[in-house]
Amino acid sequence: MKKLAIILFGLLIISCEDIENCGTNDDLDFMAVRFYDLESAAEKKIGFTITAENSPYSFTPFTDSTGVGLPLNPDDPTTTFFFDSDTSHFELEISYAEKQVTIFDQKCDPSYTFIGLDTVRQTFDSTVVVGTVTNRQISTNVEIYF
């Protein structure tokens, strides 16, 4: 019994040495955006290239995407996103009131939860903030209609 306790204690020490949970909460750094057709309110597939102001962040979602995760800037409470296609250009400026920082391991970058999301400015036909906190339980933060 004493040997078993020593072995278990040794395994516990070894398993606690390299706790690197990097990426555990990465999805909290993003707000979830869904796109809808203005007339029918049905989900709408997008074909935009999306960039963020003052950020190297740029990507083109899959052409059959109806939603996307957009990263907010932890150093500035307002982030402006540009949505460009061959035929259109839209802008969406989002702010947050507060951020919570989580550090899972000193070797990892911090993870952020943003609270109090709000639309500052937009050039889409309509936007609705339906979830004001970036959170795994919230599948949509912003609905965009165009």
ROSE-840784 format. One record per residue (C-alpha): residue number from 1; residue in one letter; x, y, z. Coordinates in steps of 0.1 Angstrom, whole numbers. Layout:
N
> nr;rest;x;y;z
> NUM;A;X;Y;Z
...
END
This chain:
146
> nr;rest;x;y;z
> 1;M;0;0;0
> 2;K;29;24;8
> 3;K;45;17;-25
> 4;L;12;24;-44
> 5;A;9;58;-25
> 6;I;45;67;-35
> 7;I;39;57;-71
> 8;L;7;77;-73
> 9;F;24;107;-57
> 10;G;53;105;-82
> 11;L;29;104;-111
> 12;L;10;134;-98
> 13;I;42;154;-96
> 14;I;53;144;-131
> 15;S;19;152;-146
> 16;C;18;186;-130
> 17;E;52;198;-143
> 18;D;43;204;-179
> 19;I;8;219;-178
> 20;E;5;238;-211
> 21;N;-31;245;-218
> 22;C;-24;269;-247
> 23;G;-54;271;-269
> 24;T;-79;258;-243
> 25;N;-101;289;-245
> 26;D;-92;304;-278
> 27;D;-128;306;-289
> 28;L;-135;332;-262
> 29;D;-112;357;-281
> 30;F;-137;357;-310
> 31;M;-172;370;-314
> 32;A;-195;348;-334
> 33;V;-212;365;-364
> 34;R;-240;351;-385
> 35;F;-253;364;-418
> 36;Y;-289;365;-429
> 37;D;-309;376;-460
> 38;L;-326;409;-453
> 39;E;-359;399;-471
> 40;S;-363;363;-459
> 41;A;-343;363;-427
> 42;A;-328;330;-439
> 43;E;-292;323;-432
> 44;K;-271;337;-460
> 45;K;-239;323;-475
> 46;I;-211;348;-477
> 47;G;-183;355;-501
> 48;F;-163;382;-484
> 49;T;-127;388;-477
> 50;I;-126;400;-441
> 51;T;-99;423;-427
> 52;A;-97;442;-394
> 53;E;-84;477;-390
> 54;N;-48;480;-378
> 55;S;-44;443;-379
> 56;P;-26;418;-402
> 57;Y;-57;396;-398
> 58;S;-73;389;-432
> 59;F;-91;358;-444
> 60;T;-118;346;-468
> 61;P;-143;322;-451
> 62;F;-155;292;-471
> 63;T;-180;303;-497
> 64;D;-207;281;-481
> 65;S;-202;298;-447
> 66;T;-231;315;-430
> 67;G;-211;325;-400
> 68;V;-176;334;-389
> 69;G;-156;340;-357
> 70;L;-140;375;-357
> 71;P;-112;384;-332
> 72;L;-116;415;-311
> 73;N;-86;436;-302
> 74;P;-77;432;-266
> 75;D;-57;464;-267
> 76;D;-85;486;-280
> 77;P;-121;484;-269
> 78;T;-132;491;-305
> 79;T;-125;470;-336
> 80;T;-135;478;-372
> 81;F;-140;450;-397
> 82;F;-141;454;-435
> 83;F;-161;429;-456
> 84;D;-151;431;-493
> 85;S;-162;412;-523
> 86;D;-161;419;-561
> 87;T;-194;438;-559
> 88;S;-197;452;-523
> 89;H;-179;467;-494
> 90;F;-193;468;-458
> 91;E;-180;479;-425
> 92;L;-188;468;-390
> 93;E;-174;486;-359
> 94;I;-178;467;-326
> 95;S;-169;478;-291
> 96;Y;-168;460;-258
> 97;A;-172;475;-223
> 98;E;-149;452;-204
> 99;K;-125;423;-209
> 100;Q;-116;395;-186
> 101;V;-81;379;-189
> 102;T;-74;343;-182
> 103;I;-39;328;-181
> 104;F;-39;290;-182
> 105;D;-2;286;-180
> 106;Q;27;311;-178
> 107;K;41;297;-211
> 108;C;9;305;-229
> 109;D;-6;337;-243
> 110;P;-36;351;-223
> 111;S;-71;343;-233
> 112;Y;-98;371;-232
> 113;T;-135;371;-226
> 114;F;-151;403;-239
> 115;I;-182;416;-221
> 116;G;-207;443;-232
> 117;L;-204;439;-270
> 118;D;-222;467;-289
> 119;T;-223;480;-325
> 120;V;-207;514;-328
> 121;R;-212;518;-366
> 122;Q;-221;496;-395
> 123;T;-229;499;-432
> 124;F;-249;467;-435
> 125;D;-287;470;-439
> 126;S;-291;459;-403
> 127;T;-272;444;-374
> 128;V;-284;430;-341
> 129;V;-262;422;-311
> 130;V;-279;391;-296
> 131;G;-251;379;-273
> 132;T;-231;406;-255
> 133;V;-204;382;-241
> 134;T;-179;361;-260
> 135;N;-187;327;-245
> 136;R;-188;291;-255
> 137;Q;-225;288;-246
> 138;I;-234;316;-270
> 139;S;-234;305;-306
> 140;T;-241;340;-321
> 141;N;-230;374;-308
> 142;V;-240;395;-338
> 143;E;-266;389;-366
> 144;I;-260;408;-398
> 145;Y;-288;413;-424
> 146;F;-281;424;-459
END
